[in-house]
Amino acid sequence: MAEPTAKRRFDPLTAAAVVFFLMAVAFAAAPAINAGPATLAGLMLLIGLAGVACLGLFALRGSVEAAAESEPGADKLIEALSEPAAIAAADGRIHAANGAWRSVLGMAQRLPKGGPSAASLFAALTAARRGDTSQASIRTNGTEHNATISPLGARRFLVRLNAGPAEPLSLPSAAMDVLTAFSNAMPPPPKVLDAFAAASPFGAALLEGEDPFESTIVEANPTLAAAPGYGGVGSTFGDLIETASRADASQRLKDGTGGGGALEVRLAKDPTKIAHLYLSKSDGRWVAYLVDVSEQKQIELQLAQSQKMQAIGQLAGGVAHDFNNLLTAIFMQLDVLSTRHPVGDPSYEGLSEIRSTSTRAADLVRKLLAFSRKQTVQREILDLGELISEFEVLLRRVLQEDVKLETEYGRNLPHVRADRGQLETAVMNLAVNARDATRMNGGSRVTIRTARVTEAEAHALGYPSAQGEQALIEVSDDGPGIASDVVDKIFDPFFTTKPVGEGTGLGLATVYGIVKQSDGWISVDSKPGEGAAFRIFLPVHAAPAIVDKPLVQKATRPAARDLSGAGRILFVEDEDAVRGVAAKLLRARGYEVIEAASGEEALELAEEHAGTIDLMISDVVMPGMQGPDLLKQARIYLAGAPVMFISGYAEAEFSNLLEGETNVSFLPKPIDIKTLAERVKQELQKAA
């Protein structure tokens, strides 16, 4: 049976091109015909023009046929589609189109080559050449249509207009099979790792099997081959992963809860190593990527710990501030009662007990402030060896006779710049903890070691970010050590492993706060049954170059013994118990005191008594206007009078707010009336 002849379409532009081509040949042959073919030149011209005419007609005929040619069966496939559709060539020529397409875009023989549609169509056709389905925009007759372009064989593309919401295609089964095969075509299963995976800095492996954790390793890159526990090609991939971690990852993979992303696993031979496992399956084979994220996890844990400690530190600082106000009121009331009940009075012993208990409470507040890093710091240059040597006598009394204290002093011990009292408190807390640990395990030795360590030695001893030389104070014991499940919690406030009633849980938290406030680092090294070692690293203090200057003998002024005086004081304190008692006691010593319960009230009183105030005493943290803000606004009314701030927080907490201010001093709470009266008289004498 003969194949039907392909129907040819009349193309006006092609016909016009043929006519003009023949006219051009005729005009070129006219001179030769007029001269006659007798001459050799005329005869050769006519023969050449005849050849050109034959070739031109053959080329034009081929172009007409190519333009009109359509693929066999294309019309049937296109007509089966309900939406406007066409089959186009790579250059945009349309081979076939259904009626819906012609009703929307007309009888155009090619896709638009210019205008706003050109860039979109070019990008979509380029993607289709790579085998991808893409979207394009076709604009015609002022209307824009969204089109989907899909590959359909060699240099043939299916173009469908999205007229509305997608509807199921109505296709013959054969056509549906063809389109399904195109859309669902999968790459062949990988035989080897690609070049990127083979050279990647993370582990990559090609696995054979249905279950990735039971699959055998076909190929592995060098990074995975260097992982602990790698058994070589042919070994089971799941053997690399810890049993519990592997079971959890396998269950998440089966349930689909992995979200197509990473599965977090631990390595079997080194559980401290944490990795993210990425799996990709292709026809019975898996490609596995194992990325080590141990350092990232450690940083995340440190950040979470830092944020938790910061939040609890703010809470502790706030509690300490309020407690300092109460202690200040207690100390001042004790001063009042002490004048009424001197030595020999029956109530004197009870008042002394109250003062002793209040002093212990003030020490607890100092621990809270040290933990929250809001304690007033008085740094000085300390010789590390001398500090521990002088402190050793007190430590031996604290550790008692049943625990032996050993000290090891390294050579060339450095100087450090720190608060002596804070550093002694930190070492004391560590030594007491070590004493309690040795007693629990029947141990008998606590060792304090000091040394100058290099940057590399500091890294090896547990200070990963050390820069330059460091001063080391190590407190170790031969006790039971610290269990691995609690070692990450030991610096948490109120966490303790001691029995109920034997520990507050603030000892190590206080040490942590002191070390951080001293710009240092603390680490712990402990193995169960082998004791524990706490190491404090402090930056070495580099003494500035010494410049010879003539010695100037400073005149030392003895402390004021007479606590009475004269002058007008503006006392600003939001705590009524503190303000009332302090004002009463200052008035008893000859001062005129104006009381203000807030910054706003104090500003009004300063304006009212402008130029007559000799000293302003103000709390720092108050509801509404804060102390530094009050100073800036009231300075014009104080006429250069000195200002003394009192606060339960550290001076560093607000010193940056006093930039440019002069004649300002600070007195930390809790305070008694003797300390307050001495400072008041000193400030007034300096201003006189």
C-alpha positions in Angstrom: 0.0 0.0 0.0 1.5 3.3 -1.1 2.1 6.0 1.5 0.0 9.1 1.2 1.6 12.0 -0.4 2.4 14.8 2.0 0.2 17.8 1.4 2.2 20.8 0.3 1.2 24.3 1.4 1.5 27.4 -0.8 4.0 29.9 0.6 3.6 33.4 -1.0 7.0 34.5 0.1 8.8 31.5 -1.4 6.8 32.0 -4.7 7.8 35.6 -4.9 11.5 34.7 -4.3 11.3 32.2 -7.2 9.8 34.9 -9.6 12.4 37.5 -8.7 15.2 35.0 -9.0 14.1 34.0 -12.6 13.8 37.7 -13.5 17.3 38.4 -12.2 18.7 35.5 -14.4 16.8 36.8 -17.4 18.1 40.3 -17.0 21.6 39.0 -16.7 21.2 36.9 -19.9 19.7 39.8 -22.0 23.0 41.3 -23.1 24.4 37.9 -24.2 21.2 37.2 -26.2 21.3 40.6 -27.9 24.9 40.1 -28.9 24.2 36.6 -30.2 25.7 33.3 -29.0 28.2 33.3 -31.8 30.9 34.7 -29.6 32.7 32.5 -27.1 32.1 35.0 -24.2 28.3 35.2 -24.8 28.0 31.4 -25.1 29.9 30.9 -21.8 27.7 33.5 -20.1 24.5 31.8 -21.2 25.8 28.4 -20.0 26.8 29.8 -16.6 23.4 31.5 -16.1 21.6 28.4 -17.0 23.5 26.4 -14.4 22.9 29.1 -11.7 19.2 29.0 -12.5 19.0 25.3 -12.2 20.8 25.3 -8.9 18.7 28.2 -7.5 15.4 26.5 -8.5 16.6 23.2 -6.8 17.5 25.0 -3.6 14.2 27.0 -3.5 12.3 23.8 -4.2 14.1 22.0 -1.3 13.3 24.8 1.1 9.7 24.8 0.2 9.5 21.0 0.7 11.5 21.3 4.0 9.2 24.0 5.2 6.1 22.0 4.3 7.5 18.6 5.6 6.0 17.3 8.8 7.0 14.3 10.8 5.0 11.1 10.2 2.2 10.6 12.7 2.8 14.1 14.2 -0.7 15.4 13.2 -2.4 12.5 14.9 -0.5 13.0 18.2 -1.1 16.7 18.2 -4.8 16.4 17.4 -5.3 14.0 20.3 -4.3 16.8 22.8 -7.2 18.9 24.1 -5.1 22.0 24.9 -3.4 24.1 22.2 -0.3 22.2 21.1 2.3 22.1 18.4 5.5 20.2 17.5 8.4 22.6 16.8 11.9 22.2 15.5 15.0 23.5 17.2 15.0 26.7 15.1 11.3 27.4 15.9 9.7 26.1 12.8 6.4 24.4 13.5 6.1 20.9 12.0 2.5 20.3 13.2 -0.2 22.0 15.2 -3.7 21.1 16.3 -6.8 23.1 15.7 -6.8 24.6 19.2 -3.3 26.0 18.5 -4.3 27.6 15.2 -7.4 29.1 16.8 -5.2 30.8 19.4 -2.0 31.7 17.5 -3.2 31.6 13.9 -1.5 30.0 10.9 2.1 31.2 11.7 4.7 28.7 10.5 7.2 29.3 13.3 7.3 30.4 16.9 7.9 34.2 17.4 11.6 35.1 16.7 11.5 38.6 18.2 9.6 40.8 20.7 9.1 40.1 24.4 8.7 36.3 23.8 12.2 35.8 22.2 14.3 35.6 25.4 11.8 33.3 27.2 11.5 31.0 24.2 15.2 30.8 23.6 15.9 29.9 27.2 13.1 27.2 27.2 14.3 25.6 23.9 17.9 25.6 25.2 16.7 23.7 28.4 14.6 21.3 26.2 17.7 20.5 24.2 19.3 19.2 27.4 16.3 17.0 28.1 14.5 19.2 30.7 10.9 20.4 30.6 10.6 24.2 31.0 8.2 27.1 30.8 8.1 30.0 28.3 5.9 33.0 27.6 4.5 33.5 24.1 2.9 36.9 23.3 0.7 37.4 20.2 -2.1 39.8 19.3 -1.5 41.6 22.6 -2.2 38.4 24.7 0.4 36.6 26.7 0.3 32.8 26.9 2.2 30.5 29.2 3.7 27.5 27.4 5.3 24.2 28.5 8.1 23.0 26.2 9.2 19.3 26.5 11.7 17.3 24.5 10.1 14.9 22.0 12.9 13.1 20.1 15.9 14.4 18.2 15.6 18.2 17.8 11.8 18.0 18.1 9.9 19.6 20.9 6.3 19.5 22.2 4.9 23.0 22.9 1.7 23.2 24.9 -0.2 26.3 25.9 -1.4 26.4 29.5 -4.9 27.9 28.9 -6.0 27.4 32.5 -5.7 24.9 35.4 -4.1 21.7 34.3 -6.5 19.0 33.2 -5.9 15.4 32.6 -4.6 14.7 29.0 -6.9 12.8 26.8 -4.4 10.7 24.8 -4.4 7.4 23.0 -2.7 4.7 25.0 0.3 4.6 22.6 0.8 8.4 22.8 0.5 8.3 26.6 3.1 5.5 26.7 5.5 7.6 24.6 5.1 10.8 26.7 5.3 8.8 30.0 8.6 7.2 28.8 10.0 10.6 28.1 9.0 12.2 31.4 9.9 9.2 33.6 13.2 8.4 32.0 15.8 7.8 34.7 19.6 7.9 34.3 21.3 4.5 34.3 22.5 3.2 37.7 26.0 4.7 38.5 28.9 2.3 38.0 31.6 4.5 39.6 31.8 7.6 41.7 31.9 10.8 39.7 35.0 13.0 39.8 33.5 15.5 42.3 32.6 12.8 44.8 35.9 11.0 44.4 38.0 14.1 45.2 35.6 15.6 47.8 36.9 16.5 51.3 34.0 14.5 52.8 33.3 10.8 52.7 31.6 9.4 49.6 30.8 5.7 48.7 28.9 3.8 46.1 26.8 1.0 47.6 25.2 -2.1 46.2 21.9 -3.3 47.8 18.4 -2.3 48.6 19.0 -1.3 52.3 21.9 1.2 52.4 22.9 0.1 55.9 23.1 -3.6 54.8 24.7 -2.7 51.4 28.2 -3.6 50.4 30.7 -0.9 49.5 31.5 -1.0 45.8 33.8 2.1 45.8 34.9 4.7 48.4 36.8 7.9 48.1 40.0 8.5 50.1 38.3 10.5 52.8 35.8 7.7 53.7 38.6 5.2 53.4 40.4 7.1 56.2 37.4 7.0 58.5 37.8 4.9 61.7 36.3 1.4 61.2 36.4 1.4 57.4 36.7 -2.3 56.2 37.5 -1.7 52.6 35.6 -2.5 49.4 33.1 -5.4 49.9 32.5 -4.6 53.5 29.1 -3.6 54.9 28.5 0.2 55.0 26.4 0.0 58.2 29.4 -1.3 60.1 30.9 2.2 60.0 28.0 3.5 62.1 27.2 3.0 65.7 24.5 0.4 66.4 22.0 2.7 68.1 22.6 5.5 65.7 22.3 3.2 62.7 18.9 1.8 64.0 17.6 5.3 64.4 18.7 6.5 61.0 17.3 3.3 59.3 13.9 3.8 61.0 13.8 7.5 59.9 14.7 6.5 56.4 11.9 3.9 56.3 9.3 6.3 57.8 10.3 9.1 55.5 10.9 11.4 58.5 14.4 12.3 57.3 12.8 14.9 55.1 15.1 13.9 52.2 18.0 15.7 54.0 20.7 14.6 56.4 20.6 11.7 58.8 22.6 12.4 61.9 24.8 9.4 62.9 27.8 8.5 65.1 30.8 6.5 64.0 31.1 3.0 65.5 34.8 3.1 66.2 34.7 6.7 67.5 31.3 7.7 69.0 32.6 11.2 69.7 32.6 11.8 65.9 29.2 13.0 64.6 28.4 13.0 60.9 25.5 13.9 58.6 24.6 11.1 56.2 23.1 11.9 52.8 21.7 9.0 50.7 20.7 9.0 47.0 19.2 5.8 45.3 19.4 4.9 41.7 18.2 1.4 40.5 19.4 -0.8 43.3 22.5 1.3 44.0 23.1 4.0 46.6 25.4 6.9 46.6 26.3 7.8 50.3 27.9 11.0 51.5 29.2 11.2 55.0 30.1 14.7 56.2 31.9 15.1 59.6 30.1 17.8 61.6 31.7 17.1 65.0 33.2 20.6 65.3 29.9 22.2 64.2 28.0 20.3 66.9 30.6 21.3 69.5 30.2 24.9 68.6 26.4 24.6 68.7 26.6 23.1 72.2 29.0 25.8 73.4 26.7 28.5 72.0 23.7 26.9 73.8 25.7 26.6 77.0 26.9 30.2 76.7 23.3 31.5 76.1 22.0 29.5 79.1 24.8 30.8 81.3 24.2 34.3 80.2 20.5 34.1 81.0 21.1 32.6 84.4 23.8 35.2 85.0 21.4 38.0 84.4 19.0 36.4 86.8 21.7 36.0 89.4 22.9 39.6 88.9 19.4 40.9 89.4 18.9 38.9 92.6 22.2 40.0 93.9 21.4 43.6 93.2 18.1 43.5 95.2 19.8 41.4 98.0 22.5 44.0 98.3 19.9 46.7 98.9 18.5 44.6 101.7 21.9 43.9 103.2 22.7 47.6 103.1 19.6 48.4 105.1 20.5 45.6 107.6 24.0 46.9 108.1 22.9 50.5 108.6 20.2 49.4 111.1 22.9 47.4 112.9 25.0 50.6 113.1 22.0 52.4 114.7 21.4 49.6 117.2 25.2 49.3 118.0 25.2 52.9 119.3 22.3 52.1 121.6 23.7 48.7 122.7 27.5 49.0 123.1 29.9 46.3 124.4 28.7 45.0 127.7 25.0 45.4 126.8 23.0 42.1 127.0 21.9 42.7 123.3 25.4 43.2 122.0 26.1 39.5 121.5 22.9 39.1 119.5 23.7 42.1 117.3 27.2 40.6 116.7 25.6 37.4 115.5 23.3 39.3 113.2 26.3 41.2 111.7 28.3 38.0 111.3 25.4 36.3 109.5 24.8 39.3 107.3 28.5 39.3 106.4 28.2 35.7 105.3 25.2 36.6 103.2 27.2 39.5 101.6 29.9 36.9 100.7 27.2 34.7 99.0 26.1 37.8 97.1 29.7 38.4 95.9 29.7 34.8 94.6 26.5 35.5 92.7 28.0 38.6 91.2 31.2 36.8 90.3 29.2 34.1 88.6 27.2 36.7 86.7 30.4 38.6 85.9 29.0 41.8 87.5 31.3 42.0 90.5 33.4 45.0 91.0 36.9 44.0 89.9 40.1 45.6 91.3 42.8 44.2 89.1 46.4 44.3 90.0 49.7 42.8 88.8 50.2 39.4 90.6 53.2 37.1 90.6 51.6 33.6 90.1 54.2 31.8 92.3 53.9 34.3 95.2 50.1 34.3 95.0 49.8 30.5 95.4 52.7 30.4 97.9 51.1 32.9 100.2 47.7 31.3 99.8 49.0 27.8 100.5 49.0 28.3 104.3 45.2 29.0 104.3 44.6 26.2 101.9 46.3 23.7 104.3 44.0 24.7 107.1 40.9 24.3 104.9 41.9 20.8 103.6 42.6 19.6 107.1 45.0 16.8 108.0 43.4 13.9 106.3 44.1 15.3 102.8 47.6 16.0 101.7 48.2 19.2 99.7 51.1 19.2 97.2 52.3 22.2 95.2 54.4 22.2 92.1 55.9 25.5 90.9 57.1 25.7 87.4 60.1 27.7 86.2 59.9 31.3 85.0 56.4 31.8 86.4 54.7 34.8 84.7 52.8 37.7 86.1 49.0 38.0 85.6 46.6 40.9 85.9 43.6 39.9 88.0 41.7 40.5 91.1 43.6 38.9 94.0 40.5 38.1 96.0 38.6 36.6 93.1 41.5 34.4 92.0 42.0 33.2 95.6 38.3 32.4 95.8 38.5 30.4 92.5 41.4 28.3 93.7 39.8 27.8 97.1 36.6 26.5 95.6 38.5 24.1 93.3 40.6 22.9 96.3 37.5 22.3 98.5 35.8 20.4 95.7 38.9 18.3 95.2 39.0 17.6 99.0 35.4 16.4 99.0 36.0 14.2 96.0 39.1 12.5 97.5 37.2 11.8 100.7 34.4 10.1 98.8 36.8 7.7 97.1 39.3 7.1 99.9 41.9 9.3 98.2 44.3 11.5 100.1 46.0 14.0 97.8 45.2 17.3 96.2 47.8 18.9 93.9 48.1 22.5 92.8 50.5 23.1 89.9 51.5 26.4 88.4 53.4 26.9 85.1 54.0 29.0 82.1 52.8 27.2 79.0 53.2 27.9 75.3 50.3 28.3 72.9 50.7 24.7 71.6 50.9 23.4 75.1 47.7 25.3 76.0 45.9 23.7 73.0 47.0 20.3 74.1 45.8 20.9 77.7 42.3 22.0 76.7 42.4 25.6 75.6 41.7 25.4 71.9 41.6 29.2 71.2 44.7 30.1 73.2 46.9 32.9 71.7 50.4 33.3 72.9 51.8 32.2 76.2 49.4 31.5 79.1 49.7 31.2 82.9 48.4 27.9 84.2 46.9 27.0 87.5 46.0 23.3 87.8 44.1 21.8 90.7 43.9 18.0 90.6 43.0 15.2 92.9 43.1 11.4 93.1 39.4 11.0 93.7 36.8 9.0 91.7 36.8 11.4 88.8 33.7 12.9 87.0 31.2 10.7 85.2 31.1 11.4 81.5 27.3 12.1 81.5 27.6 15.0 83.9 30.9 16.6 82.8 29.1 19.0 80.5 26.9 20.2 83.4 29.5 20.8 86.1 29.7 24.6 85.5 25.9 25.0 85.5 24.7 27.0 88.5 23.0 25.0 91.2 24.2 21.7 89.7 25.9 19.5 92.2 26.7 15.8 92.6 27.0 16.1 96.4 24.3 14.7 98.7 21.3 16.9 99.6 22.3 19.6 102.1 26.1 19.4 101.4 26.4 21.6 98.4 24.9 24.8 96.9 25.9 24.1 93.3 27.5 27.6 93.1 31.1 26.7 93.6 32.2 25.8 90.1 29.7 28.3 88.6 31.5 31.0 90.6 34.9 29.8 89.4 33.6 29.9 85.8 32.4 33.5 86.3 35.7 34.6 87.9 37.8 33.1 85.2 35.7 34.6 82.4 35.7 38.0 84.1 39.5 37.7 84.2 39.7 37.1 80.4 40.7 33.5 81.0 39.7 30.0 80.2 38.9 26.9 82.4 38.9 23.3 81.3 38.4 20.0 83.0 40.2 16.7 82.3 38.7 13.7 84.1 38.4 9.9 83.6 36.3 7.8 86.0 38.4 6.2 88.7 41.5 8.4 87.8 40.7 11.7 89.5 40.0 15.1 87.9 42.1 18.1 86.9 40.8 21.6 86.6 43.0 24.0 84.6 42.7 27.7 84.7 44.5 29.6 81.9 45.1 33.4 82.3 46.8 35.7 79.8 50.4 36.5 80.7 50.8 40.1 81.6 53.5 41.9 79.6 55.0 44.7 81.7 55.4 48.0 79.7 58.8 49.4 79.0 60.3 51.0 82.1 61.0 54.7 81.7 63.4 56.2 84.3 61.6 59.0 86.2 62.6 60.9 89.3 61.0 59.3 92.3 58.2 61.5 93.7 57.3 60.9 97.3 53.5 60.8 97.5 52.0 62.3 100.6 49.7 59.7 102.1 46.7 61.0 103.8 45.5 59.1 106.8 41.9 57.8 106.8 39.5 60.3 108.3 38.7 59.5 111.9 36.2 62.3 112.5 33.1 61.1 110.5 31.1 64.3 111.2 30.9 67.1 108.7 28.8 69.9 107.2 27.3 70.2 103.7 24.1 69.7 101.8 23.7 66.2 100.2 21.1 65.2 97.6 20.5 61.4 98.4 18.8 59.5 95.5 17.7 55.9 96.2 14.5 54.1 95.2 14.8 51.6 98.1 13.0 53.3 101.1 14.8 51.2 103.7 18.2 52.2 102.5 17.5 55.8 101.8 15.7 56.5 105.1 18.3 54.9 107.4 21.3 56.4 105.4 19.8 59.9 105.5 19.0 59.6 109.2 22.6 58.5 110.0 24.2 61.2 107.9 22.0 63.9 109.5 23.2 62.6 112.9 26.8 63.4 111.7 25.9 67.0 110.9 25.0 66.9 107.2 21.8 68.3 105.6 20.2 65.6 103.5 17.6 66.1 100.8 15.9 62.7 100.0 14.6 61.7 96.5 13.0 58.4 95.7 13.5 58.6 91.9 15.5 60.2 89.2 12.7 62.5 88.2 12.1 63.7 91.7 15.8 64.3 92.2 16.0 66.4 89.0 13.3 68.7 90.4 15.0 69.0 93.7 18.3 69.7 92.0 16.7 72.5 90.0 15.0 73.9 93.2 18.4 74.0 95.1 20.5 74.9 92.1 24.1 75.9 93.1 23.7 75.0 96.8 24.2 71.2 96.6 27.6 70.1 97.9 27.4 66.3 97.0 24.9 64.1 95.1 24.7 60.4 96.1 22.7 58.3 93.7 21.8 54.7 93.0 22.6 53.6 89.5 19.6 51.3 88.6 16.3 52.9 89.4 12.8 52.7 87.9 12.4 55.4 85.3 15.4 57.7 85.0 18.7 55.9 85.7 21.6 57.4 87.7 23.8 58.3 84.7 20.9 59.9 82.9 20.1 61.9 86.1 23.7 63.1 86.3 23.7 64.4 82.6 20.5 66.4 83.1 21.2 67.7 86.6 24.9 68.6 86.0 23.9 72.3 85.2 22.3 72.6 88.7 25.1 71.0 90.6 27.7 73.6 89.8 30.6 71.2 89.8 29.7 69.3 93.0 31.1 65.8 93.3 28.8 62.8 92.5 29.0 59.4 94.2 27.2 56.4 92.7 26.3 53.4 94.9 25.1 50.2 93.3 24.9 46.4 93.8 26.3 46.0 90.3 29.9 46.4 89.1 31.1 49.8 88.1 32.0 48.4 84.7 28.3 47.9 84.0 27.6 51.6 83.6 31.0 53.2 83.3 30.7 53.5 79.5 27.6 55.7 80.2 29.7 58.3 82.1 32.0 59.1 79.2 33.1 62.7 79.5 32.0 63.1 83.1 34.5 64.2 85.8 34.5 64.2 89.6 32.5 61.0 89.8 33.2 58.1 92.2 31.7 54.7 92.9 30.9 52.8 96.1 29.7 49.2 95.8 26.9 47.8 98.0 26.4 46.5 100.6 27.8 49.4 102.7 27.7 50.4 106.3 27.4 53.9 107.7 31.0 54.1 108.7 32.2 53.4 105.1 29.6 55.8 103.7 30.5 58.6 106.1 34.2 58.2 105.4 33.6 58.4 101.7 31.3 61.4 102.0 33.8 63.3 104.1 36.6 62.5 101.6 34.6 63.6 98.6 33.6 66.9 100.3 37.2 67.5 101.4 38.5 67.0 97.8 35.9 69.4 96.5 36.7 72.1 99.1 
